[in-house]
């Protein structure tokens, strides 16, 4: 128990991806705030750490198990390709459909449920921001990461300023935080994505879709903040230091 409470949320999820479901249940942010230890995260959320550990143990998640996809064994190029094909594609496909649902609900049910107008506005902002965000990753940051990996694999010297990766990574992390905070606000407005008693089929479907969208975004951000970016910096920063010597 002492060892797991001092592990970061990101480390626990990296050891077994199924732990993410437990953290989602307790609303523990393992992506944007994944560097916190389990103990720190529970204290900040006024949770009993024993309750979370009990849930992890219930699902046999306190030991490190092999995940279906070992992201740490992927090359950086493979990981960026996975993120784009799995998470970026999901976001691109899902956002227009979900926004259309939310617009209809805000229009038809907005008088009885005024919070849905705010939910629609928030998701419209999320859609706009994530479209620009993914474009910057696909056209700027990810190609830079792959280029550095390829040049190192070919034995080429790299002479680049540290801001080449650090600046776009810092911006992406800030945008991750902002998208996550807007989705958290939507979760609060929708009572943890629980539709009201008078909800129609579209209403219920949109809430289920919002919940799935948030879960996917948490996994998506975790892969970038806690695996892709740190691993890229491990390759890159020593080259920057060597070029300055």
MOKA-V936944 format. One record per pair of residues at least 24 apart in sequence whose ideal C-beta (glycine too) atoms are under 6 Angstrom apart, sorted by sequence separation. I is the first residue (numbers start at 0). J is the second residue. D is the distance in Angstrom with one decimal. If there is no record, write none. Layout:
i | j | d
I | J | D
I | J | D
This chain:
i | j | d
9 | 33 | 3.4
98 | 122 | 5.9
8 | 33 | 4.7
25 | 51 | 5.7
7 | 34 | 5.4
140 | 167 | 4.4
98 | 126 | 5.6
139 | 167 | 5.9
7 | 36 | 5.7
5 | 36 | 5.3
182 | 213 | 4.9
8 | 40 | 5.7
94 | 126 | 4.6
4 | 37 | 5.0
21 | 54 | 4.9
4 | 38 | 4.2
21 | 55 | 5.5
90 | 129 | 5.8
18 | 60 | 4.8
132 | 174 | 4.9
17 | 60 | 5.8
4 | 48 | 5.6
15 | 60 | 5.2
175 | 220 | 4.6
87 | 133 | 5.0
14 | 63 | 4.0
15 | 64 | 4.8
16 | 66 | 4.7
172 | 224 | 6.0
125 | 178 | 5.7
125 | 181 | 5.3
3 | 61 | 5.8
121 | 181 | 5.1
168 | 228 | 5.1
79 | 141 | 4.4
121 | 185 | 5.4
118 | 185 | 5.4
75 | 144 | 5.3
76 | 145 | 4.7
118 | 188 | 5.4
117 | 188 | 5.9
164 | 235 | 5.4
75 | 148 | 4.6
114 | 188 | 4.6
161 | 239 | 4.7
157 | 238 | 4.2
151 | 234 | 6.0
158 | 242 | 4.6
144 | 231 | 4.7
147 | 235 | 5.5
104 | 202 | 5.4
100 | 201 | 5.6
101 | 205 | 5.8
100 | 205 | 4.0
97 | 208 | 5.1
93 | 212 | 5.9
89 | 215 | 5.7
86 | 219 | 3.9
82 | 222 | 5.7
31 | 175 | 5.5
31 | 176 | 5.0
31 | 179 | 5.1
78 | 227 | 5.3
70 | 226 | 5.3
75 | 231 | 5.7
30 | 217 | 4.8
31 | 220 | 6.0
30 | 220 | 3.8
30 | 221 | 4.1
33 | 225 | 5.0
30 | 224 | 6.0
9 | 225 | 3.9
